[in-house]
Amino acid sequence: MSTLRTVAGRRTDLTDADVAYLRCLVAEWQLLADLSFADLLLFLRDGDVFVTVAQIRPATAQTIYVDDLVGSEVRAAQRFLADIAWREGRIAREGDPEWETGVPVRQEAIPVRHEGRVVAVVSRDSNLASARVPSQLEMTYLKTAGDLATMVAEGTFPTTAQPESDLVFRVGDGMLRLDAAGVVEYASPNALSAYRRLGISRNLVGEHLGDVGLDDKRIYGVLDTRRPAEHEVEANGAVVARRAIPLLAGGDVVGALVLVRDITDLRRRDRQLLTMDATIREIHHRVKNNLQTVAALLRLQARRSTAPEARAALEESVRRVSSIALVHETLSQALDDAVAFDEIADKVMAMVGDVASPERAVATRRVGTAGLLPAAVATPLALVLAELLQNAAEHAFTSRGGTLEVSLERRATGLRVEVVDDGGGLPEGFRIEGSKRLGLQIVRTLVVGELGGAIEMSRSAAGGTAVVLDVPLPAVAR
């Protein structure tokens, strides 16, 4: 499919700034389509051909074009109104209805002006077969659509300023139209309902927005700033968001369009999610503290133990509990159920390096990155990494120190982890499946049984041991 940037780059002389402006238009033009009760097509011109690079259907009327027209081409002679708009830089609406689609269609061409020149044309196509006796709402919609079309032709709509929030405003949610002085000319039924939820029960028509009692200077202030603005107001247990767009014609302010949306339930859910998120993080924090307490008790017991084997077993338990605590510590600071595993890997490596004996000092380093991992993967993987590093520190370097390298590689289907040492290497005929070491049994159980991955141990290029783990990741985490 032909995209806006692709067609602009291959078939026009539009600049990156022109393309960015057209993208802003496409991001905003659902508003124009709904107010116009019309389909919109965006044309770029290549010689005597118009190429359709974007299309939007109205939510307020039946569409004319069931098929996707993006990528289609039409000669300028067949779209003569678009040709006029392109050449003369004005809105062209003269001509009889077209019947190509089987229904009468009134076409109107709006030049898209950017930095003083026409860079594209918007075709506004209305289905006359569904025309009704216009109500005050429809007349206000069409009047406001006409103002926005004029702004597109003059290069004042859209603005390149980004919306202040991610809220989507639709004319059907509620709409006010202000005159140049800030007085409400029209208020849709849905807009009045939203204001009633805020405790404003009177009819707003004829009132200055500043006299309503909601401190709306930021909204009607767009008449002075000539820039869109958004604002949320909370009152009477309700939350209503407003977005104001100044309406300009010939450089003069003729009014403002105020879109109104009741977001009470949305904000209530947001607060519930924030509360739940804070609760989950607090749980992780307490689990981490409890695990650290358990590790401290085990460490105390190990110091008091006189049996070397018992002391070694307790110290191994301390390390395993501490590895799990690292994951919960990271989760207590995260905003979701995913953790940056690189940070955990670095802490595990530091922990192993700290417990190595001075005469067999072990240097650790990490290469590559694992990125964000779900907690269900990060927790067993941290324990696996701790076991492999500790096993290498204890058995690879029997008479001297050495280096441990952890390599992390994110792949299309999962994560590859390599732990490589430059120690004495594996014993002849060694197989992890038959190993009686508890640490390696834990590693195999977690990697194969819990994570559904694969593990391979072999001699490294430096003569030591290389352990390779291939761990699949859930699709949402890839």
Stockholm file with secondary structure:
# STOCKHOLM 1.0

chainA/1-478         MSTLRTVAGRRTDLTDADVAYLRCLVAEWQLLADLSFADLLLFLRDGDVFVTVAQIRPATAQTIYVDDLVGSEVRAAQRFLADIAWREGRIAREGDPEWETGVPVRQEAIPVRHEGRVVAVVSRDSNLASARVPSQLEMTYLKTAGDLATMVAEGTFPTTAQPESDLVFRVGDGMLRLDAAGVVEYASPNALSAYRRLGISRNLVGEHLGDVGLDDKRIYGVLDTRRPAEHEVEANGAVVARRAIPLLAGGDVVGALVLVRDITDLRRRDRQLLTMDATIREIHHRVKNNLQTVAALLRLQARRSTAPEARAALEESVRRVSSIALVHETLSQALDDAVAFDEIADKVMAMVGDVASPERAVATRRVGTAGLLPAAVATPLALVLAELLQNAAEHAFTSRGGTLEVSLERRATGLRVEVVDDGGGLPEGFRIEGSKRLGLQIVRTLVVGELGGAIEMSRSAAGGTAVVLDVPLPAVAR
#=GR chainA/1-478 SS CCCHHHHHHHHCCCCHHHHHHHHHHHHHTHHHHHHHTEEEEEEEEETTEEEEEEEECCSSSCCSCCSCCTTCEEETTTSHHHHHHHHHCSCBCCSCCBCTTSSCEEEEEEEEEETTEEEEEEEEEEEGGGCCCCCHHHHHHHHHHHHHHHHHHHTCSSCSSCCSSSCCCCGGGCEEEECTTSBEEEECHHHHHHHHHTTCCSCCTTSBGGGSSSCCHHHHTHHHHCSCEEEEEEETTEEEEEEEEEEEETTEEEEEEEEEEECHHHHHHHHHHHHHHHHHHHHHHHHHHHHHHHHHHHHHHHHHCCCHHHHHHHHHHHHHHHHHHHHHHHHTTCSSSEEEHHHHHHHHHHHHHHHSCGGGCEEEEEEEECCEEEHHHHHHHHHHHHHHHHHHHHHTCSSSCEEEEEEEEECSSEEEEEEEECSSCCCTTCCGGGCCCHHHHHHHIIIIIISCCEEEEEECTTSSEEEEEEEECCGGGC
#=GC SS_cons         CCCHHHHHHHHCCCCHHHHHHHHHHHHHTHHHHHHHTEEEEEEEEETTEEEEEEEECCSSSCCSCCSCCTTCEEETTTSHHHHHHHHHCSCBCCSCCBCTTSSCEEEEEEEEEETTEEEEEEEEEEEGGGCCCCCHHHHHHHHHHHHHHHHHHHTCSSCSSCCSSSCCCCGGGCEEEECTTSBEEEECHHHHHHHHHTTCCSCCTTSBGGGSSSCCHHHHTHHHHCSCEEEEEEETTEEEEEEEEEEEETTEEEEEEEEEEECHHHHHHHHHHHHHHHHHHHHHHHHHHHHHHHHHHHHHHHHHCCCHHHHHHHHHHHHHHHHHHHHHHHHTTCSSSEEEHHHHHHHHHHHHHHHSCGGGCEEEEEEEECCEEEHHHHHHHHHHHHHHHHHHHHHTCSSSCEEEEEEEEECSSEEEEEEEECSSCCCTTCCGGGCCCHHHHHHHIIIIIISCCEEEEEECTTSSEEEEEEEECCGGGC
//
